[in-house]
């Protein structure tokens, strides 16, 4: 089999290795599509280091694959089944997946548009965020994750859905996907920011969002999100803040804002969220089609990273097709 691995800063190579053999409870799949995730950027930029023992780094956890072989006790699955789920080392022609952490790809859905892991992350974060019909919701950061959140939040019938991003094309995509209004961070109207609402303003007259979903992964975006949320509102941090410290605006404390950590380390919860999200995909209530802007061969993975790193014009999400 072929597999891509990071061998130096911003440098990957393809190597030939033996096909893996599924252990008990595992599936061997032929990778049909594998999404490139923002979380992969940090190891790609840095290359192998002491944390990795200097060994090449193999990435790719957003997998859709066709089962080739089943390990012992991988009950319920058979060769030929098309599955998606929580994977690893998926930038390859074949990969191993835990049989408990995959689900069938909905019938009639293109494999590249059925990546289970990323939409499960979003759906699980929203399951702990109290969006209800009529609430005012803002999504800060309209990249891949933010545009996914726009689609999922729309399902809860918010009274107002606001998109915030400095890139005009991203704002237009959010409108196309169901946002009501969009703004650049520097152009937010005063009535939507905390500095504008006078102390003592009634909740009925307060136009600040009840729910703010942060999807930038950078401190500046987190600050913008904190500015938007109303007193006693909820800020859900969905963005991937990979390393270091992020400043928390202590005005959130004085506004009694509930802060939700949008990350979920529990695979049982993620699989439940994935099941719900794949059902939305099957019913055409969520679509990857407008989000996947680049389909790239396995040998071009560095180009996918470069596009993501630069947030190139027209780029939202790359999927590798081995």
N, C-alpha and C positions, 0 to 999 in steps of 0.2 A: 504494500500500500504506500501511497504518497502522503506526506505530512509536512505542513509548513511550521517552521520554528524560528524564533527570534534568536539571532546569534550575535548581535551587536546593537548599539543605539540606532534605532530607525532602520534596522536591516534584518530581513528575514531570508530564509533559504528553504527550498524544497528538498527533502531527503526521502529515500526509499527505505522502508523498514518492513519487518515481518508483519503479516496480518495478526492482530491481537486475537486471543482466544477468550471467549466469554466465560467468566467464573460463575459460580452458583448465584442466581438472581440477577445476572447480567444479560444484556442483549448486544450482539454485534450488528451494527447498522452500516449500510452503505450511505454515506452522507449525500443528501440531495441538495441541501441548502444550509448555509451557516451564516448567521448574522454577525456583523462586526459591531462590537459594543464599545461605548465610550470608556468603560472601565478598562478596556484593553490598551488604551492610549498610554497610560503611565509606564507599564513595563516595556512597551514598544519604544517609547522615547528614551528610556534609560538603558535598555538592554540587560542581559544577564549580570547579576551582581552577587555579592556575598550571600544575600538572602536565598539565592537560587543555587548556591554552591558553584557558581560560574557556569552551570549547565544551560544549554539552550532552553528557551521558554516556549511551551506549546499552549496555545490559547484556542478559544472558540467554544463558547458554552451555549450558544443559541442554535440548536441543531434541529433539523428535520431530516429523518433518515428512513431508509427501507430496511427492515430486518433481514439479515442474512443468516444468522444463527442465534439460537437461544441456549443460555446456560441452564444447568439443572435448577429446577424450582422457579424458573421464569414463567410462571403460570399465566395463561390467558393470552399469550402472544405466539405468533407463528411466522416463519419466514414469508416475506412478501408484504407483511403489514407495514403501512406507512405511519410513522409515529413522530411526535415532537415532545420535547420535555427539557429536563434539567441535565445538561451534559457537561463535557469538558474535552479539551483537545480535539475540537470539532473542525479546525481548519485542516482537514485531511480528507482522503477518499473514503476512509472507514473510521468508526469510532465505537467505543464501548459506552453503553448507557445502562443505568440501573432500571430494572424492569418495573420497579415501584414508582419511578419518577418520570414515566412517559405516559402519553395519552394518544389516542388515534387522531390523525389529521382529519378534519371534517370533509366529507365527500364533496367533490366538486370544487374544492379550494386549491389554488395553485400552491405547491409546497413552499415557495419563497414567501407566500403571504399567510403562512400558518405557523410562524415561529412562536412557540408556546411560552418560552421563558420571559422575554421582555414584557409582553402584555400581561403576564401573570404578576410581574413585579408591580406594574401600575395598578392593576385591579386589586391586589392585596392591600396596597397603600390606601386606596380609596375606600376599601371596606372598613377601615378604621377612621375615616374622615366623614363627619356627619353632613354630607350633602343631601338636601331634601328639596322637594319641589318648591320653587319660589325663592330659594336662597340665591344670594349674589355670590358668584364664584369668579376668581381671577386665576389665570395660569400665567406664571412669570417664567419666560424661557420657552420659545416655540421651536425648538429643535425636534428631534425624533420623539423624545419622551414627552415633551410638552404638547406636541400635536396629538400624540396618543391620548394624553389626559383630556384634551379638548373633546375628543370623540367619546371617551368614557363618561366624562362629566355631563355631556349633553344628554346621556341616557337618563339622568336623574331629574331632568326638567327644571334646571335652574331658572330663576326669574331673570337673571342677567349673567352672561358669560363673557368675561373680558380676557383678551389676550395681550401680553406685554412682551415685546422683543425689539431690540434695536435694528433688526434686519427687515426691510420692507417686504421682501419676498416671503419671509416667514410669517409676517403678519397677514399677508394675503392668503397664504395657505390656511391659516387659522380661521379666517372668514369663510373660506371654501368648505371647511370641515365643521362649521356650525357656531363659531364664536359670533357674538352679537356686535361687539365693538373691539377695536384693537388700538394700541398706542405704543410708541417708543417710550422707553423708561424716562427719558428727559422731557417728554411731552405729556405726561400724565396730568389730566385736569386736576385742579386743586381739590375738587369735591371728592376725589377718590383717594386722597392721601391723608395721613394722620395729621400732618401739619395744618391742614385746612379746616378740619372740623373743630369748631369751638368747644371748649369744655362745657359739658352740660347739655350738648345736643341730644335730643331724644333719638332712640334707636330707629323709630319710624322715619325720621328725617335724615338720618345718617346714611350717606350713599356709599360708604366704604364697604368692600366685600365682606361677607360673612365668612367665606372660606377662601384662603389663598393657597394655591398649589405651586411650590417652588420647584422648577425643573431646569435650573441653570447649572448647578454644581459649582458655582463660584460665589465668593463672598459678596461681590457687588449685587448679584441677583438676589441673594438672601436678604441683603439690606433693602432692596426695592420691595421684596415681598413683605418684609416686616413693616414697611411704611404703609402698605395698602390695607392690611387687615384691621378690621374694626375692633373696638373694645369687646371683650368676651367672645371674640371670633376664634377661628382655628387656622393655624398655619401648618401645612403638611410639607415637610422637607423631603421631596422625592428625588431631587438632584443628587448626583453621585459626587459627594465631597470626599475624595479618595484619601488624601493624606493631610497632615498638619492640622492647625487650629482654624476654625471659622469664628469670626466675631459674632456674638449674639447681641443684638440691639436691646438694651435693658428697658427701652420703652415698651417692649412687649410685656415685661413684668408688670409695669404700671397700667397697662391696658387689660391685664388679666387674660391674656391670650393663651389658648391651649396650643402647645406645639406637639405635633405628631411626627415621630421618626418614621419616614416612609420606607425605610429599609426593613426587610424581613429575613431573618436567618433561619426560619423554621420551614423545612421542606414540605411538611404536611399542609401547612397553611398555604404555601405557594401552589401546591398541586390542586387544592380546592379552588383557589383563585384562577388557576389556569383552566380548570374545567369550565368555570363560569365564562371566562373570556373566550375560549374556543367556541362555546355555544353562541356568544354574540357574533363571532366571525361566521359561524355556520348560518346564522340568521341575517347576515349582511348588515348588522348593526355596528360593526367595527371592521375597518378595512386597512390592511397594510399597503394596499395598492398605491395610494397617493403619497406614502411615506418612503417607499423603496425607490430611490432615484437611480441607483447604480447596481448592476449585477456584474460581478467581476470574477474572473478565473482565479483558481487557487494560487497561481504564480504571481498574481498582481496584488496580493494582500497589502504590501507596503503602500501601493497607490491608494487603496481604500483608507488606510490610516492617514495618509497625507491629506486626502480630501476632508476627512473628519477633523483633523488637527487645524486645518486652515478655515474650516467652515466655508468651503468653496461655494461659489455661486451655483445655485441649483442643487446643492447636495443636502440630503436629509439622512438617508440610511443606505449603507452598502450591504449587499448579501453576496457571499462567495458561493459560486456554483462550481464544485470540483470537476 
